[in-house]
Amino acid sequence: MDASSYPRPSPRRPWLVPAAALLAAAFGLRADAPRAPQAAGDAVHVIYFPEVDVGERQLEARRKAQLREAAAIGVEHDFRLRDRQPESGITFRHRITEDGGKYYKPVHYDHGNGLAVADVDGDGRPDLYFVNQLGSNELWHNKGDGTFEDWTARAGVGLAERVGVTASFADYDNDGDPDLFVTTVRMGNALFNNDGSGRFTDVTEAAGLTYSGHSSGAVFFDYDRDGLLDLFLTNVGKYTTDKLGPGPYYVGYANAFDGHLFPERTETSILYRNLDGKRFADVSRATGLADDGWAGDAAFADLDQDGYPDLYVLNMQGDDRYYANLAGERFVERTAEYFPKTPWGSMGIKFFDYDNDGRLDLILTDMHSDMSIEVDPPGERLKSIMMWPEEKLQGSADNIFGNAFYRNPGKPPFVELSDDLKTENYWPWGVSVGDLNADGWEDVFITASMNYPFRYGINSLLLNDRGKVFAHSEFILGVEPRRDGRTKVPWFELDCSSDVERADPTLNRMCGDRRGKWTVYGNLGSRTSAFVDLEGDGDLDLVTGELNAEPQVLVSDLAQRRPLRYLSIRLVGGRSNRDGLGAVVKVHTERRVLTRQHDGKSGYLSQSSQPLYVGLGDERPTAIEVLWPSGIRQSVKEGIPDAGPLTLREPDAPGAP
C-alpha cells in the first residue's frame, strides 16, 4: 500500500510526560503464567510491557502486505538475510543504564551505542567492535569460517569501567593498520594505537584527546589535505547530573530531553587537527567550527567541489548546520544556501549517489520529531504531526518533521525528495548504505525502534529501485520478523518486596499488590548497523547493534543463489592519508558510471576503515577513476577483475602493502 493512502493517524500519546505518568498504563500490566527458575528453589514472575503491543500484533499483517507488494519492485529481491548470531559464536550483549530501564526517563542514554568494523590484524577479514554502556566493549575477530572469537582481552580495548557511546577505526598515524577511537559519557574518550597485529596501546594522553564530556560521534577526515587524518568530535550537551548510579553511570536529568532550552548545558563539538601523526590540537575556534548544537553525529563531503571536504553536523534538537571548508583554513556556515529546511531531530546521516548521476546526495533520519506523539503502524510512513509548541522548537519555519532526502542537482540548493522516494519511516536511528543486491544501485538500511516502555518498532530496509524510488523490503528479505519471531527480552528485575524499590513512585505503581521478584520484559530494537561482507563471498551482510540485547548477524545468501560481479576496493594513500578517506571513486562499466565516496561511514555512531563495495549487476568494469584527497587524479584501465578484491595505490605512494 502506498503511504499516501494511509489514513492520517490521530494523536495517541504525547511524549514528554513524567516517567511515572508514562508507566501508569502498566496497571494492569500483563502478568503471564509461565515461570522460569531464577535460582534453586526460587522462581521469577514475568511482566510484559506494554500490555497491548500494537507493533507486535501487526507484524504478520505487515509481512503479508509487503509480500503482496513485492511484485512491483523492479530490482532483484529474490534472496534472504538470516540472523546467524548464535552460530557466529558472538556472545556480546549490550547492557543499559538504569535510566533506560528500571528508572526510565527520556535521556540520551536510550540512543544506544556504536558498532565499528575493520580488519584489525591485516588478515583480510573484517572484525567487529561493539560498544557497551555497562560492562566491557568487545572486539570480535573474524576467523573466516563464519565464526568469531573474542579478542577483547588480547587487544586491550574493553574499557569496562566506562560508559561507552561510539567507536571509529582509522589509521591516524599512516602506518598501515586501523587504530581505534572510543567516546564515553563523562569518563574520558580513548585513542588506541594498533601495532598491526590487533593489539592496541592507549595513547590518549600523549595524543591530547583527553576530553571528558557528553561525547557522541567521531568523524575522521583530512580537512586541510596535509595527508593526516583529523578528527571531528560531536558533543551532545549536558544531559546528566553529578549523581552516580550503579555501574557506575551519571544519572540523567529528569528534563534531559529539554536540554537545548538551557544555554548553560551547551557542550560545543571539537575539531582536532592532527599535528604529526602522534598529537592532536583543538582548532575549533581558530577554524570557525565551534558548533554548539546538540550534535550526535556528522559526515563530510566536498559539496562545492573545491577539493576540500565540507562538514554537515546534525542537531538532534534543532537546526542542522552545513559548514563549507575554505581551503582548509576556515569553515563558514552555509546551511540556508544549500539546505533551506533541515529535520528538527536529526539522528543518522550518509552522503551517497543514489541515482548514479555522479553527484553525492544526502539522506538524514529524524528520530526526535517522531517523539511528539506516538502513532500506530499505518502512520509510520508519514511525516510527524508536530505537537510541541514553538517555544520548545525554538522556531520551526526552516524545519522538516521527519526524514529528509536531498538530491544534489549540481548547484545549491539541494532538492528534498523524501516523500517522493518513500524514505520516511518511524523512530529512526542510524542509516547504513550499501548495494545489498549487487545491482549497482545503493540500498539503505535504517535502524528504528524505541524499546521499553514503548511498542515494538520495525527496522526498515529500502531497496533502491534504479534511482526512482526506494522499496520497503524488510519483510521480503527476512530482516523482519526477527529470528524465531522474537520481539521481547528481559529488560530489568523488579523486586516488589523491597522497601527501597517500593519507595519509588513509578516502581510502586508497577508493583501494585504484587510481591516477590518480577522480570519486566521490553521490546527489542536496533540502534546502529553496518553493511559488511563478513564471509568474503562477494555479497554484503548486515550486522546490527541492539539496545540491551545481543547483536543480529544477518548473513545474505545472494552469493549462493547466483554468480556476482562486484569490486571490493581497498585504497592505499601516499600523499593522501593511508586509508584514502575522502577519495571519490568512479567505476566505469559498459553502460554506467558508479560513483562512491570513501568516507568510512557505516551507520549511526560508527566510522570504520574497510574496502569500498561496488556492485556491478551484469556488467563488466572497463575503467576506474580515483580522485584522491591530495587532489591527484588516477585512471586505471588494466588489471581490473570482473569480480573480487582490488587494491589501488595512490600513484606517488611508497611501496607499502
C-alpha positions in Angstrom: 0.0 0.0 0.0 1.3 3.4 -0.9 1.9 5.7 2.1 -0.3 8.4 0.6 -3.4 6.1 1.0 -2.8 5.6 4.7 -5.4 7.3 7.0 -3.8 10.2 8.9 -3.4 9.0 12.5 -4.8 10.9 15.4 -2.5 11.7 18.3 -2.3 8.8 20.8 0.4 9.6 23.4 2.2 12.8 24.0 5.9 12.1 24.5 7.4 14.3 27.2 5.5 13.3 30.2 6.9 12.2 33.6 8.1 8.6 33.6 5.6 7.8 36.4 2.7 9.0 34.3 4.0 7.2 31.2 4.2 4.0 33.0 0.8 4.4 34.7 -0.6 2.5 31.7 1.2 -0.6 33.1 -1.7 -1.3 35.5 -2.6 -3.8 34.8 0.4 -4.9 33.0 0.1 -8.4 31.6 1.5 -10.9 34.1 1.9 -14.2 32.3 1.6 -17.6 34.0 4.9 -19.2 32.8 7.7 -19.0 35.4 11.4 -19.6 34.8 13.7 -20.8 37.5 15.9 -18.0 38.8 17.9 -19.9 41.4 17.5 -23.1 43.3 14.1 -23.1 45.0 13.2 -19.7 43.6 11.1 -18.5 40.6 10.7 -15.2 38.9 7.4 -13.9 37.7 7.1 -12.2 34.3 5.6 -8.9 33.3 5.4 -8.0 29.6 5.4 -4.3 28.8 3.5 -2.8 27.1 0.5 -4.9 27.8 -1.0 -4.4 24.3 1.8 -4.2 21.8 0.3 -2.8 18.6 3.5 -3.2 16.7 3.9 -6.8 17.7 0.3 -7.7 16.9 0.5 -6.2 13.4 3.8 -7.9 12.3 2.1 -10.7 10.4 -0.3 -8.4 8.7 2.5 -6.1 7.7 4.6 -9.0 6.4 1.8 -10.3 4.2 1.1 -6.8 2.8 4.7 -6.2 1.9 4.9 -9.6 0.2 1.9 -8.7 -1.9 3.8 -5.5 -3.0 7.0 -7.4 -3.9 5.9 -8.0 -7.5 6.1 -4.2 -8.1 9.8 -4.0 -7.1 11.8 -3.6 -10.3 15.1 -4.8 -8.9 16.3 -8.1 -7.6 14.9 -9.2 -4.2 14.9 -13.0 -4.5 17.4 -13.6 -1.7 17.3 -13.6 2.1 19.1 -12.4 5.1 19.2 -14.8 8.1 20.3 -14.0 11.6 23.3 -16.2 12.3 24.3 -14.7 15.7 24.1 -18.0 17.6 26.2 -19.8 15.0 28.7 -16.9 14.8 29.9 -17.5 18.3 29.5 -13.8 19.2 28.2 -13.6 22.8 28.4 -9.9 23.3 25.3 -8.5 25.0 24.6 -4.8 25.3 23.7 -3.6 28.8 21.8 -0.4 29.5 22.0 2.0 32.4 19.0 2.2 34.8 17.9 5.4 33.0 16.9 3.2 30.1 15.2 0.5 32.3 14.0 0.5 35.8 14.1 4.3 36.3 13.3 5.1 32.7 13.4 8.7 31.6 13.8 10.3 28.2 17.5 10.9 28.5 20.1 10.4 25.8 21.3 7.0 27.1 18.5 5.4 25.1 20.4 6.4 21.9 22.5 3.3 22.5 25.9 2.6 21.2 28.1 2.3 18.1 29.4 -0.6 16.1 32.7 -0.4 14.2 34.2 -2.6 11.6 37.8 -3.0 10.5 40.5 -5.6 9.7 42.5 -5.1 12.9 45.2 -7.7 12.2 45.7 -7.5 8.4 44.4 -11.0 7.6 41.9 -9.6 5.0 38.8 -10.3 7.1 36.6 -7.7 8.8 36.4 -7.8 12.6 33.7 -6.3 14.7 33.9 -3.9 17.7 30.8 -3.5 19.9 30.4 -0.6 22.3 28.6 -1.0 25.6 27.1 1.2 28.3 27.6 -1.0 31.4 30.4 -3.6 31.2 33.1 -4.1 28.6 33.2 -3.1 25.0 34.1 -6.2 22.9 36.3 -6.9 19.9 35.4 -10.0 17.9 37.9 -11.4 15.5 36.7 -12.9 12.2 38.0 -16.5 11.9 37.0 -16.7 8.2 34.6 -19.7 8.6 31.5 -17.8 9.7 32.5 -17.7 13.3 34.3 -15.2 15.5 36.4 -15.2 18.6 36.6 -12.7 21.5 39.8 -10.7 21.2 38.9 -8.1 23.8 41.4 -9.0 26.4 44.1 -9.8 23.9 43.5 -6.4 22.2 43.2 -4.4 25.4 40.2 -2.3 24.2 37.5 -3.3 26.7 37.1 0.0 28.7 34.9 -1.9 31.1 34.9 0.8 33.7 33.4 3.5 31.3 30.0 4.2 29.8 30.8 4.0 26.0 29.0 5.7 23.2 30.8 5.3 19.8 33.8 3.8 18.1 35.7 4.8 15.0 38.5 2.9 13.3 41.0 5.0 11.3 44.8 5.0 10.5 45.6 8.3 12.2 49.4 7.7 12.1 49.6 6.3 8.5 51.4 3.1 9.5 49.0 0.8 7.6 46.7 -0.5 10.3 43.4 0.7 11.7 43.6 2.5 15.1 40.6 3.0 17.4 38.9 6.0 19.0 36.1 5.5 21.5 33.9 8.1 23.1 32.2 7.9 26.5 29.8 9.8 28.7 31.9 11.9 31.1 34.5 9.2 31.6 37.1 10.3 29.1 37.4 9.4 25.5 40.2 7.0 24.4 42.6 6.7 21.5 44.2 3.3 20.9 47.2 2.7 18.7 47.2 -0.6 16.8 50.6 -2.4 16.5 49.4 -4.2 13.3 48.5 -7.5 14.9 45.3 -6.4 16.6 47.0 -5.4 19.9 46.3 -1.9 21.0 48.0 0.7 23.3 46.2 3.5 25.0 47.8 6.7 23.7 45.0 9.1 24.7 47.0 11.4 26.9 50.0 11.7 24.7 47.7 12.4 21.7 45.9 15.2 23.5 42.5 13.7 23.2 41.6 13.5 26.9 38.3 15.5 26.7 35.7 14.2 29.1 32.0 15.2 28.5 28.9 14.1 26.8 30.6 13.0 23.6 28.9 11.1 20.8 30.1 10.7 17.1 33.7 10.8 16.0 34.5 11.5 12.3 38.0 11.2 10.9 38.7 13.2 7.8 41.6 15.3 6.4 40.1 18.8 6.4 43.4 20.6 5.5 44.6 18.0 3.0 48.0 17.6 4.6 47.9 13.8 4.4 47.0 13.3 8.1 43.5 12.4 9.4 42.0 15.0 11.6 39.1 14.3 14.0 35.7 16.0 14.5 34.2 15.1 17.8 30.5 15.7 18.3 29.3 16.6 21.8 25.6 16.4 22.5 25.2 18.7 25.5 25.0 18.2 29.3 22.2 15.7 29.9 23.5 14.2 33.2 23.7 15.2 36.9 26.6 14.6 39.1 24.8 11.7 40.9 26.2 8.3 40.2 24.0 5.3 39.6 25.0 1.6 39.7 27.6 0.6 37.1 28.6 3.3 37.7 27.0 5.9 35.3 26.0 9.5 35.7 22.2 9.7 36.3 20.4 11.8 33.7 18.4 15.0 34.3 14.6 14.3 34.5 14.2 17.0 31.8 17.2 16.0 29.7 15.1 16.0 26.6 14.6 19.7 27.1 18.4 20.3 27.5 18.6 22.5 24.3 16.4 25.1 26.1 19.1 25.6 28.8 22.1 27.6 27.4 24.2 26.6 30.3 24.0 22.9 29.2 25.7 23.6 25.9 28.7 21.5 25.1 30.5 22.6 21.9 31.8 20.0 19.4 35.5 19.9 18.8 37.7 19.9 15.7 41.1 18.3 16.4 43.9 18.9 13.9 46.4 16.0 13.5 49.7 17.7 14.0 52.3 14.9 13.2 50.6 11.5 13.3 51.0 11.5 17.1 49.4 14.6 18.6 46.2 16.5 18.1 45.3 20.1 18.8 41.9 21.7 19.3 41.4 24.1 16.4 37.7 24.6 16.6 37.8 28.4 17.4 40.7 29.0 15.0 38.8 27.5 12.1 35.4 28.9 13.0 34.0 25.4 13.6 32.6 25.8 17.1 29.3 24.1 16.6 27.0 24.4 19.7 24.1 22.3 18.6 23.0 19.1 20.3 25.1 17.1 17.8 25.1 13.3 17.8 26.9 12.7 14.6 28.3 14.3 11.4 29.6 13.5 7.9 31.8 15.1 5.3 31.7 15.6 1.5 33.1 18.1 -0.9 29.8 19.7 -2.0 31.2 22.8 -3.5 33.8 20.9 -5.5 36.8 23.0 -4.4 38.8 20.0 -3.3 38.3 20.4 0.4 35.9 18.3 2.4 32.9 20.2 3.9 31.1 19.1 7.0 27.4 18.5 7.8 26.7 18.5 11.5 23.5 17.0 12.8 21.4 18.6 15.6 19.1 16.2 17.3 17.0 19.1 18.8 17.0 22.0 16.4 18.5 23.1 13.1 21.3 21.1 11.4 24.4 23.0 10.1 26.4 22.7 6.9 29.9 24.2 7.0 31.8 24.9 3.8 35.6 24.4 4.1 37.6 27.3 2.8 40.9 25.9 1.6 41.5 24.0 4.9 41.8 27.2 6.8 38.3 28.1 8.0 34.8 26.8 8.0 31.8 29.0 7.1 28.2 28.1 7.7 26.1 28.0 4.5 23.2 25.9 5.6 20.4 28.1 4.3 22.1 28.3 0.8 22.3 24.5 0.4 19.6 23.1 2.7 16.8 25.7 3.3 15.0 23.3 5.6 16.6 20.6 7.7 15.0 18.0 10.0 14.3 19.1 13.6 15.6 16.0 15.3 18.3 14.6 13.1 20.0 11.3 14.1 21.6 9.5 11.2 23.4 10.7 8.1 25.0 9.4 4.9 26.2 11.1 1.7 25.9 8.8 -1.4 25.0 8.8 -5.1 21.6 7.2 -5.1 20.7 7.9 -8.7 24.1 7.3 -10.3 24.4 10.8 -11.8 27.9 11.2 -10.4 26.9 13.7 -7.6 26.7 12.9 -3.9 23.2 13.1 -2.4 22.3 13.1 1.3 19.9 11.1 3.4 19.1 12.1 7.0 17.0 10.3 9.6 14.9 12.3 12.1 14.2 10.5 15.4 13.1 13.2 17.7 10.3 14.7 15.6 8.6 11.3 15.9 8.5 11.7 19.7 5.9 14.4 19.9 3.2 11.7 19.6 3.1 8.0 19.2 1.3 6.7 16.1 0.2 3.2 15.1 1.9 1.4 12.2 -0.4 2.7 9.4 1.0 6.2 10.0 4.7 5.3 10.1 5.5 6.3 6.5 4.1 9.8 7.1 5.8 12.9 8.4 5.3 13.6 12.0 2.3 15.5 13.3 4.2 18.0 15.4 2.5 18.6 18.8 5.2 20.7 20.6 4.9 24.4 20.9 7.2 26.9 19.1 8.9 27.6 22.5 10.2 24.1 22.5 11.0 24.0 18.8 12.7 27.4 19.0 11.4 28.4 15.6 10.3 25.7 13.1 9.8 27.6 9.8 13.1 26.1 8.5 12.4 22.5 9.7 11.2 19.3 8.3 9.5 17.0 10.9 10.7 13.6 9.6 13.4 12.1 7.5 15.0 14.1 4.7 16.4 13.0 1.3 18.3 15.7 -0.6 19.1 15.2 -4.3 22.2 17.1 -5.4 21.3 19.0 -8.6 24.9 20.2 -9.2 24.4 23.5 -7.5 22.7 24.8 -4.4 20.1 24.4 -3.1 19.7 20.6 -2.8 16.2 19.3 -3.6 14.3 17.5 -0.8 12.6 14.3 -2.1 12.0 12.1 0.9 8.3 11.6 0.3 8.7 11.1 -3.4 11.4 8.5 -2.8 9.4 6.9 0.0 12.2 7.0 2.6 10.1 8.0 5.6 9.8 5.6 8.5 9.2 5.8 12.2 11.5 6.1 15.2 14.7 6.0 13.0 18.2 6.0 14.4 21.2 5.1 12.2 21.4 4.8 8.5 23.6 2.4 6.6 24.1 2.4 2.8 25.3 -0.4 0.6 24.5 -2.3 -2.5 22.7 -5.3 -1.0 21.7 -6.9 -4.2 24.9 -6.0 -6.1 23.0 -4.3 -8.9 24.9 -1.0 -8.9 22.2 0.9 -7.1 23.0 1.5 -3.4 20.3 0.5 -0.9 19.5 1.8 2.6 19.0 0.2 6.0 17.6 2.3 8.8 17.5 1.0 12.4 14.3 2.0 14.1 12.8 1.4 17.5 12.1 2.8 21.0 12.2 -0.3 23.2 10.9 -0.1 26.7 8.4 1.3 27.6 7.1 1.6 24.1 5.6 -0.8 21.5 7.7 -2.8 19.0 9.2 -0.9 16.1 10.5 -2.4 12.9 13.8 -1.8 11.1 13.5 -0.6 7.6 15.3 -2.0 4.6 14.9 0.2 1.5 15.9 -1.4 -1.9 16.9 1.2 -4.4 14.7 0.8 -7.5 17.0 2.3 -10.1 17.1 5.7 -8.5 13.4 6.2 -9.0 12.0 5.1 -5.6 13.0 3.1 -2.5 11.0 -0.1 -1.9 10.4 -1.1 1.7 11.6 -4.7 1.8 12.5 -5.6 5.4 9.8 -8.4 5.4 10.6 -9.5 1.9 14.3 -10.1 2.6 13.8 -11.6 6.1 15.1 -8.8 8.3 11.6 -8.7 9.9 10.2 -10.5 11.7 13.3 -11.3 13.8 14.9 -14.7 14.3 12.3 -17.1 15.9 9.8 -14.2 15.8 11.2 -12.6 19.0 10.1 -9.1 19.9 10.9 -9.0 23.6 13.8 -9.7 26.0 14.2 -9.4 29.8 14.7 -5.7 30.5 15.1 -5.4 34.2 14.4 -7.1 37.5 11.7 -5.6 39.8 11.6 -6.6 43.5 8.2 -5.8 44.8 9.2 -6.9 48.3 11.9 -4.3 48.5 11.2 -1.2 50.6 13.8 0.7 48.5 12.0 0.0 45.3 8.6 0.5 46.8 9.7 3.9 47.8 10.0 4.9 44.2 6.5 6.1 43.0 6.9 4.6 39.5 8.1 1.2 40.7 5.5 1.1 43.5 2.8 1.8 40.9 4.1 -1.0 38.7 4.2 -3.4 41.7 0.7 -2.6 42.9 -0.4 -5.6 45.1 2.3 -7.8 43.7 5.0 -9.2 45.9 8.3 -11.0 45.2 10.6 -10.7 42.2 9.4 -9.9 38.7 11.2 -9.8 35.4 10.0 -6.9 33.3 10.2 -7.6 29.5 10.7 -4.8 27.0 10.8 -4.8 23.2 13.8 -5.5 21.1 15.2 -2.7 19.0 18.3 -1.8 16.9 20.4 1.4 17.2 23.3 1.1 14.8 24.3 -1.2 11.8 26.9 -1.9 9.3 26.9 -3.4 5.8 30.0 -5.6 5.5 31.0 -8.8 3.6 31.6 -11.0 6.6 32.3 -14.2 4.7 34.3 -12.8 1.7 31.8 -14.4 -0.7 31.0 -11.2 -2.6 27.7 -10.2 -1.1 27.0 -7.7 1.7 25.8 -8.9 5.1 24.3 -6.8 7.8 25.3 -6.5 11.5 23.1 -4.6 13.9 23.9 -3.2 17.4 20.9 -3.7 19.7 19.9 -1.9 22.8 20.0 -4.2 25.9 20.4 -7.3 23.8 22.8 -9.3 21.6 23.5 -8.1 18.1 22.0 -9.5 14.9 24.4 -11.1 12.4 22.3 -11.1 9.3 24.0 -13.2 6.6 23.0 -12.9 3.0 22.5 -15.9 0.7 22.8 -13.8 -2.5 26.2 -15.2 -3.5 24.8 -18.7 -3.1 22.0 -18.0 -5.5 23.9 -16.6 -8.5 27.4 -15.6 -9.6 28.1 -12.0 -8.6 30.0 -9.2 -10.3 31.4 -6.7 -7.8 34.5 -4.9 -6.7 35.8 -4.6 -3.2 38.3 -1.7 -3.5 41.0 -1.1 -0.9 42.7 2.3 -1.2 46.2 2.9 -0.1 47.1 6.6 0.1 50.6 8.1 -0.3 50.4 11.8 -0.3 46.9 11.4 1.0 46.0 9.7 4.3 46.8 6.0 4.2 43.1 5.0 4.4 42.3 7.2 1.4 39.3 8.6 3.4 37.8 11.3 1.3 38.6 9.7 -2.0 35.9 9.6 -4.7 36.0 6.5 -6.9 34.2 6.2 -10.2 33.8 2.7 -11.7 33.0 2.7 -15.4 31.1 -0.2 -16.9 29.8 -0.7 -20.5 26.7 1.4 -19.7 27.2 3.3 -16.4 29.5 5.2 -14.2 29.2 4.2 -10.5 30.4 6.8 -8.0 31.4 6.0 -4.5 32.9 8.2 -1.8 35.2 6.6 0.7 34.2 8.1 4.0 34.2 5.0 6.2 30.7 5.8 7.4 28.9 2.6 8.3 26.0 3.6 10.5 24.9 5.8 13.4 27.8 6.5 15.8 30.2 4.5 13.7 33.0 5.0 11.3 35.3 2.3 10.0 38.2 1.6 7.8 37.0 -1.0 5.3 37.0 -1.5 1.5 34.6 0.2 -0.8 32.0 -2.2 -2.2 30.7 -1.6 -5.7 28.1 -4.0 -7.2 28.2 -4.2 -10.9 24.9 -6.0 -11.8 25.5 -8.0 -15.0 28.2 -5.5 -16.3 31.9 -5.6 -16.6 34.2 -2.9 -15.3 36.1 -1.1 -18.0 38.0 1.6 -16.1 38.3 3.2 -12.7 39.0 6.8 -11.8 40.1 7.9 -8.4 40.2 11.5 -7.1 42.4 11.2 -4.1 42.2 13.7 -1.1 45.5 15.1 -2.2 44.0 16.2 -5.4 45.8 13.6 -7.5 43.6 12.0 -10.2 44.3 8.4 -11.1 43.0 6.4 -14.1 43.1 2.6 -14.1 42.2 0.6 -17.2 44.3 -2.6 -16.7 44.2 -5.4 -14.2 40.6 -4.8 -13.1 38.8 -8.1 -12.2 35.2 -8.8 -13.2 34.6 -9.7 -9.5 36.6 -9.7 -6.3 39.1 -7.6 -4.3 41.2 -4.8 -5.9 43.9 -2.7 -4.2 44.5 0.8 -5.7 47.5 2.8 -4.5 47.9 6.5 -5.0 50.3 7.0 -7.9 53.1 8.5 -5.8 52.5 6.2 -2.8 55.7 4.5 -1.5 55.9 0.7 -1.9 53.6 -0.1 1.1 51.3 -3.1 1.1 
